[in-house]
Amino acid sequence: MAPAVSAVSSHPVKGVALMALAMLLIPVVDGIAKHLSADYSPLFLSWARYMVASVIVLPAAVTLRGRHFLPRERRTSHLARTVCLVAAMTLYFLSIARIPLATVVSAYFVGPIIAVALSVVILKERLTRRKTVSLVLGFAGAIIILRPGTGIEPGILLALGAGLFFALYLVATRHASAASDPIETLAFQCVVGTILLTPQALLSWSTPTWEDLTFFLGLGALSAASHALAIAAFRFADVSSLSPLVYLELIGAVVIGYFVFNEVLYETTIVGAALIVFAGFLLLNGQARESRRPGKLEGPSRNG
């Protein structure tokens, strides 16, 4: 989730470059997780990702915030958000072990669209014509990716489940506050996420080999780097300029899936992904005016 900022400096090109790099790092993390899933449980990998990120993030958070490096207010809301994010990531890792990366990302991107529907129901937000069209297109894209009648792939259901929990995370974040300190929030998510995932890690434990340690370090380090780059990006450019760049993640997933894992997408997946991306662009375009107001928080990202 993109951080809230009180002011944006006039360096949009720098902001776009930082955000683009952040979004292109995420498929690299996914590729590492997919590679490791051949020998390690995705449940163990999701814990390792949080653990390594914690080792990197916590010293930085303590340096920047001192002993108050964790949020002191609305901790119940932060806990709810973290639970949803942890569930989303775990389901996501389970899905990339089973199906192509680009298919997972395509299904996962239904999350922000689902968040619109949940916001209307839970937060009583207004259902505009643009939101309605976006919901219809997103739903149609998800159905096309599922390819009903051909035997539904469990991995796709896991990816859609990840998208659903990410939608709940977005709604919980919007309900809590747009003014959360990004450093404190990241530290909280890393610490609590590691604690929440420890039981499943113990049940699926596999001691990493020396050869794989570099990959495990990259899993957490690149995730933390992506989040840090996204935070920096929103200090140089506004939300409406940066939010569409989240779809670079899909392009990165296609490239890595094809060249590293020899994955070829179904035509139906490509059509479904196109509908979901178009639905997302409709939402982002509709939120552009609102997001220009200082302190507004938008722009989905699954760094955390």
KEFILUM-467885 format. One record per residue (C-alpha): residue in one letter; y negated, z, x negated. Coordinates in Angstrom, 1 decimal. Layout:
BEGIN
aa  v  w  u
a  Y  Z  X
...
This chain:
BEGIN
aa  v  w  u
m  0.0  0.0  0.0
a  -3.3  -1.0  -1.4
p  -5.6  1.9  -2.3
a  -8.8  2.6  -0.5
v  -11.9  2.1  -2.6
s  -15.4  3.2  -1.9
a  -17.0  0.2  -3.6
v  -15.8  -3.1  -5.0
s  -17.4  -4.5  -8.1
s  -18.3  -8.1  -8.3
h  -15.5  -9.4  -10.4
p  -13.2  -11.1  -7.8
v  -11.5  -13.4  -10.4
k  -10.4  -10.3  -12.4
g  -9.2  -8.7  -9.2
v  -7.2  -11.8  -8.1
a  -5.6  -12.1  -11.5
l  -4.6  -8.4  -11.6
m  -3.1  -8.6  -8.0
a  -1.3  -11.8  -8.8
l  0.3  -10.2  -11.8
a  1.2  -7.1  -9.8
m  3.0  -9.2  -7.1
l  4.8  -11.3  -9.6
l  6.2  -8.2  -11.4
i  7.9  -7.1  -8.2
p  10.5  -9.9  -8.2
v  11.2  -9.1  -11.8
v  12.0  -5.5  -10.8
d  14.2  -6.9  -8.0
g  16.0  -9.2  -10.4
i  16.7  -6.3  -12.7
a  18.1  -4.3  -9.8
k  20.2  -7.2  -8.7
h  21.6  -7.6  -12.2
l  22.4  -3.9  -12.5
s  24.0  -3.8  -9.1
a  27.0  -5.7  -10.5
d  28.0  -2.5  -12.4
y  26.0  0.3  -10.6
s  25.7  1.4  -7.0
p  22.4  0.4  -5.4
l  22.1  4.0  -4.2
f  22.2  5.1  -7.8
l  19.7  2.4  -8.8
s  17.2  3.4  -6.1
w  17.2  7.0  -7.6
a  16.9  5.7  -11.1
r  13.9  3.6  -10.2
y  12.1  6.6  -8.8
m  13.2  8.9  -11.7
v  11.9  6.5  -14.4
a  8.7  5.9  -12.5
s  8.2  9.7  -12.2
v  8.6  10.1  -16.0
i  5.9  7.5  -16.5
v  3.5  8.4  -13.6
l  3.5  12.2  -13.8
p  2.0  12.6  -17.3
a  -0.7  10.1  -16.3
a  -1.4  12.0  -13.0
v  -1.6  15.4  -14.8
t  -4.0  13.9  -17.3
l  -6.2  12.4  -14.7
r  -6.0  15.1  -12.0
g  -5.0  18.3  -13.9
r  -2.9  20.8  -12.0
h  -4.0  19.3  -8.7
f  -2.1  16.1  -9.3
l  -0.4  16.3  -5.9
p  -2.1  15.9  -2.5
r  -3.3  19.3  -1.2
e  -3.8  18.2  2.4
r  -1.7  16.5  5.0
r  1.5  17.0  3.0
t  3.6  16.6  6.2
s  2.2  13.1  6.6
h  2.8  12.3  2.9
l  6.4  13.5  3.3
a  6.9  11.3  6.4
r  5.5  8.3  4.6
t  7.6  8.9  1.5
v  10.8  9.3  3.6
c  10.1  5.9  5.2
l  9.3  4.3  1.9
v  12.5  5.7  0.2
a  14.6  4.5  3.1
a  13.0  1.1  2.9
m  13.6  0.8  -0.8
t  17.2  2.0  -0.6
l  18.1  -0.5  2.1
y  16.3  -3.2  0.1
f  18.4  -2.5  -3.0
l  21.5  -2.5  -0.9
s  20.6  -6.0  0.5
i  19.7  -7.6  -2.9
a  23.2  -6.7  -4.1
r  24.6  -8.9  -1.3
i  22.3  -11.9  -0.6
p  19.8  -14.1  -2.4
l  16.5  -12.5  -3.5
a  14.3  -14.9  -1.6
t  16.3  -14.3  1.6
v  15.8  -10.5  1.2
v  12.1  -10.8  0.6
s  11.7  -13.2  3.6
a  13.4  -10.8  5.9
y  11.6  -7.8  4.4
f  8.2  -9.4  5.1
v  8.8  -8.9  8.8
g  7.8  -5.3  8.2
p  4.0  -5.7  8.3
i  4.4  -7.8  11.5
i  6.6  -5.1  13.1
a  3.9  -2.6  12.1
v  1.5  -4.4  14.4
a  3.8  -3.9  17.4
l  4.3  -0.2  16.4
s  0.6  0.3  16.0
v  0.0  -1.0  19.5
v  2.6  1.3  21.0
i  2.1  4.4  18.8
l  -1.5  4.2  17.8
k  -2.8  2.5  21.0
e  -4.4  -0.3  19.0
r  -5.6  -3.4  20.9
l  -3.1  -6.2  21.2
t  -5.2  -9.4  20.5
r  -4.1  -13.0  21.0
r  -3.8  -13.4  17.3
k  -1.6  -10.4  17.0
t  0.6  -11.7  19.9
v  1.0  -15.1  18.2
s  1.8  -13.4  14.9
l  4.5  -11.2  16.6
v  6.1  -14.2  18.3
l  6.2  -16.3  15.1
g  7.5  -13.4  13.0
f  10.2  -12.7  15.5
a  11.2  -16.4  15.6
g  11.3  -16.5  11.8
a  13.6  -13.4  11.7
i  15.9  -15.0  14.3
i  16.1  -18.2  12.3
i  16.9  -16.3  9.1
l  19.6  -14.4  10.9
r  21.2  -17.6  12.1
p  22.9  -16.2  15.2
g  26.2  -17.9  16.1
t  27.2  -18.5  12.4
g  28.2  -14.9  11.7
i  25.4  -12.5  10.8
e  25.2  -11.6  7.1
p  25.2  -7.7  6.7
g  22.8  -8.1  3.8
i  20.2  -9.7  6.1
l  20.5  -6.8  8.5
l  19.9  -4.4  5.6
a  16.8  -6.4  4.6
l  15.5  -6.3  8.1
g  16.2  -2.6  8.3
a  14.2  -2.2  5.1
g  11.3  -4.1  6.7
l  11.5  -1.8  9.7
f  11.2  1.3  7.6
f  8.4  -0.3  5.7
a  6.6  -0.9  9.0
l  7.0  2.8  9.9
y  5.6  3.6  6.4
l  2.5  1.4  7.1
v  2.0  3.0  10.6
a  2.4  6.5  9.1
t  -0.1  5.7  6.4
r  -2.6  4.3  8.9
h  -2.1  7.3  11.1
a  -2.5  9.8  8.2
s  -5.7  8.6  6.5
a  -7.2  5.7  4.7
a  -8.8  8.1  2.2
s  -5.7  9.2  0.3
d  -6.2  9.4  -3.5
p  -3.9  6.7  -4.9
i  -3.0  8.7  -8.0
e  -2.0  11.8  -6.1
t  -0.2  9.7  -3.5
l  1.8  7.8  -6.1
a  2.7  11.1  -7.9
f  3.8  12.7  -4.6
q  6.0  9.6  -3.7
c  7.6  9.6  -7.2
v  8.4  13.3  -7.2
v  9.6  13.7  -3.6
g  11.3  10.3  -3.7
t  13.3  11.4  -6.7
i  14.3  14.7  -5.0
l  15.3  12.9  -1.8
l  17.4  10.4  -3.6
t  19.2  12.8  -5.9
p  22.1  13.7  -3.6
q  23.1  10.0  -3.1
a  22.7  9.4  -6.9
l  25.1  12.3  -7.6
l  27.6  10.9  -5.1
s  27.4  7.4  -6.7
w  26.8  8.4  -10.3
s  27.6  6.0  -13.1
t  26.3  6.9  -16.6
p  24.3  4.0  -17.9
t  25.5  2.3  -21.0
w  23.3  2.0  -24.0
e  23.0  -1.7  -23.4
d  21.7  -1.1  -19.9
l  19.2  1.6  -20.7
t  16.5  -1.0  -21.3
f  17.0  -2.5  -17.9
f  16.8  1.0  -16.3
l  13.6  1.7  -18.1
g  12.2  -1.7  -17.0
l  13.2  -0.9  -13.4
g  10.8  2.1  -13.2
a  8.2  1.0  -15.8
l  7.5  -2.4  -14.2
s  7.4  -0.8  -10.7
a  4.8  1.7  -11.9
a  2.9  -1.1  -13.8
s  2.8  -3.2  -10.6
h  1.3  -0.3  -8.6
a  -1.3  0.4  -11.3
l  -2.3  -3.2  -11.4
a  -2.7  -3.3  -7.7
i  -4.9  -0.2  -7.8
a  -7.0  -1.8  -10.4
a  -7.2  -5.1  -8.5
f  -8.8  -3.5  -5.5
r  -11.6  -2.1  -7.7
f  -12.7  -5.7  -8.5
a  -12.1  -7.7  -5.3
d  -12.0  -7.0  -1.5
v  -8.9  -6.6  0.6
s  -9.3  -9.9  2.4
s  -9.3  -11.8  -0.9
l  -6.3  -9.9  -2.3
s  -3.9  -9.4  0.6
p  -2.6  -13.0  0.9
l  -1.4  -12.7  -2.7
v  1.4  -10.4  -1.6
y  3.3  -13.7  -0.7
l  3.4  -14.6  -4.4
e  6.3  -12.1  -4.3
l  8.3  -14.6  -2.3
i  7.6  -17.4  -4.7
g  8.7  -15.2  -7.6
a  11.9  -14.3  -5.8
v  12.7  -18.0  -5.3
v  12.1  -18.8  -8.9
i  14.1  -15.8  -10.3
g  16.9  -16.3  -7.8
y  17.3  -20.0  -8.6
f  17.0  -19.8  -12.4
v  18.6  -16.5  -13.1
f  21.2  -16.1  -10.4
n  21.8  -19.7  -9.4
e  20.8  -18.9  -5.8
v  20.1  -21.8  -3.4
l  18.5  -21.1  0.0
y  19.7  -22.3  3.4
e  17.2  -24.6  5.1
t  17.1  -22.1  8.0
t  16.0  -19.4  5.5
i  13.2  -21.6  4.3
v  12.0  -22.4  7.8
g  12.2  -18.8  8.9
a  10.4  -17.6  5.8
a  7.6  -20.2  6.4
l  7.2  -18.8  10.0
i  7.0  -15.2  8.8
v  4.5  -16.1  6.0
f  2.3  -18.0  8.5
a  2.5  -15.0  10.9
g  1.4  -12.8  8.0
f  -1.5  -15.0  7.2
l  -2.7  -14.9  10.8
l  -2.7  -11.1  10.6
l  -4.5  -11.0  7.3
n  -7.1  -13.5  8.5
g  -7.7  -11.4  11.6
q  -8.1  -8.3  9.6
a  -10.5  -9.8  7.1
r  -13.8  -8.8  8.8
e  -12.5  -5.2  9.4
s  -11.3  -4.8  5.9
r  -14.7  -5.6  4.4
r  -15.9  -2.2  5.6
p  -15.9  0.3  2.7
g  -13.0  2.7  2.6
k  -10.7  0.5  4.7
l  -7.1  0.5  3.6
e  -4.9  -2.6  4.1
g  -2.7  -5.0  2.2
p  1.0  -4.3  2.3
s  2.8  -3.7  -0.9
r  6.0  -1.8  -1.5
n  5.0  -0.2  -4.7
g  5.4  3.5  -4.4
